[in-house]
Amino acid sequence: MARPKTKGELISLSNKNFDKLIGFIDQMSVEEQDAEFPKGTLNRNIRDVLTHLHHWHSMLLNWYKVGSSGKIPEMPAKGYTWKTTPELNKKIWKDYQKVELSEAKKMINGSFAEIQKIINNHSNEELFEKKKYK
């Protein structure tokens, strides 16, 4: 499916991809889920990937909260620019190193559900009109 252009497409595609990710992980053995990835990537295991996605969900939720109050959110995060996202991603990785995989799964499920609530509360125009928000 191409980039979503309607609320229905956005909901469908996001759920499809999330279910695909979680299904892929769930079909793995416990050993496979805990295994390290080959060297050369920042995220070294499934826990790292899930906590990374969760953190970006959390940033989106914060942008939404700040933007809904009429203010302009700091994007991508305070002290970072889009050009410095590699440094931000390293910080995110470091911040979640003590989180267990089971907790990472709960976190990603929770943040995904929160984003779905936001999507469901908005119209097509609110979700897709260009330059609608600061």
Residue pairs with C-beta under 8 A, 6 or more apart in sequence:
1 9
1 12
1 13
1 16
4 10
4 12
4 13
5 128
6 124
6 128
7 119
7 122
7 123
7 124
7 127
7 128
10 119
10 127
11 116
11 119
11 120
14 112
14 115
14 116
14 119
15 116
18 112
22 105
22 109
25 33
25 46
25 50
25 105
28 46
33 46
33 101
34 45
34 46
34 101
35 45
36 44
36 45
37 43
37 44
37 45
42 48
42 89
42 90
42 93
43 49
43 52
43 93
45 101
46 101
46 104
47 96
47 99
47 100
47 101
47 104
48 93
48 96
50 101
50 104
50 105
50 107
50 108
51 92
51 96
51 99
51 104
51 107
51 108
52 89
52 92
52 93
52 96
53 108
53 111
54 104
54 107
54 108
54 110
54 111
55 92
55 95
55 96
56 92
57 108
57 111
57 112
57 114
57 115
58 111
59 76
59 77
60 115
61 111
61 114
61 115
61 118
62 73
63 73
63 75
64 118
66 72
66 73
66 74
67 73
67 133
67 134
71 134
72 134
75 82
76 82
76 85
76 88
77 88
80 87
80 88
96 104
99 107
119 127
125 132
126 132
